[in-house]
């Protein structure tokens, strides 16, 4: 368990450093051109949420989940990739 926590910490540091240096950590590619056009429509807003439930400690019965949200303006991504 400790090794996994250290690995996650290292992954977080590497990902944040990569972003600050102008890198891209994750990307996606759609199989069909039709799906690509649908997703890249300038009038479309895509929202994704991930809920993390921390492990129960001896003092807590039900820990409060944490939610992290990320937003992306598609034209900022296009600009970043082309520059």
N, C-alpha and C positions, 0 to 999 in steps of 0.2 A: 504494500500500500504506500509506503514512504517513497519508494522508487517511482511509482506512478505519479505522485504529487510533484516530485522534482522534475519529472519529464514534462508535465503540464506547465510548470513554471518556466522551464527552459523554452518550450514551444511559444508561450506568451511573449517572452522577452525577444525571441528571434522574430516573431511575426510583427511586433510593434517596431522593432528596429528596421526591419525590411520596409515597412510602410513609410517610416520617417525618411528613409533614404530614397523614396520614390518607387519602390517595388510594389508588386501586386501579389498578395498572398493566395487569393482564390479567384477562380473564374468559372464560367460555364459556357457550354456550347450546345445549342439545340440542333437536333437532327434535321428537322425540316425547315426550309426557307420560310414557309408560311408561319410556323410557330415563332421563328426569329422576328419576323415583321410584326407579329401580334404583340410580342413582349416588348419590343423596342419602340412601340408607338409612343410619341411624345406626350400624349394625353393620358397615359397609363401610369398609375401609382401601384407599386408592389410593396407590400409590407410583410415582413417576416418576424416572428417572435420565437424565442427559445426560452424555456423555463427550466431553471436548474434548481433541484431540491438538494440542499446540503444534507450530509449524513447526520443522523440523530446523535446528539451528545448525551451524556449521562444526566445533564441538568435540564434538557429540553424534551418535551413530549413530541411536539410537532413543529419542527423548524419552519420559519417563514420562507417560502420560495423567493428567489430573486429573478427578475426579468431584465433582459438586456435587449434594447432595440437598436437597430442600425438603419440609417436611411442613406440613399445614394441618388444623386442627381445624375441621370444617364449622360448628359452632355459633359459633365465634369470628367467622367470616365473616358469618353471619346477624346476629349482634349488631352487628358493625361497620357493616353495610349499613343496619340499622334505626335506629341511633342518630344 
